């Protein structure tokens, strides 16, 4: 499954909000890569397919109870 690691240091999520409120949770964010952000976002269909394959592989792995 092709992938690229990207870091958004100022991105917010439900998990980051929960941690700010004091919750101790393990979390990760996964999604199709995009070009640009906000006013006009673009992605390639291969990114969507790879994301689906990654989620499917994770859900079928031993990491999920």
Buried (B, 14 or more C-beta within 10 A) or exposed (E): EEEEEEEEEEEEEEBEEEEEEEEEEEEEEEEBBBEEEEEEEEBEEEBEEBBEEBEEEEEEEEEEE
